[in-house]
């Protein structure tokens, strides 16, 4: 079956509608505030007081 302009446009509208629907669902299920970082999740390295004096 040949590709038609109206078919491409309809497919684009359907994809856009799917994406908007998916984003709306994610927004509704997301928490209002991001979770607070815990000390266990910190991956950066801290210098202790002895290392700061060097």
Secondary structure as GFF3:
##gff-version 3
##sequence-region A 1 54
A	DSSP	alpha_helix	5	29	.	.	.	ID=ss1
A	DSSP	three_ten_helix	39	41	.	.	.	ID=ss2
A	DSSP	alpha_helix	49	52	.	.	.	ID=ss3
###
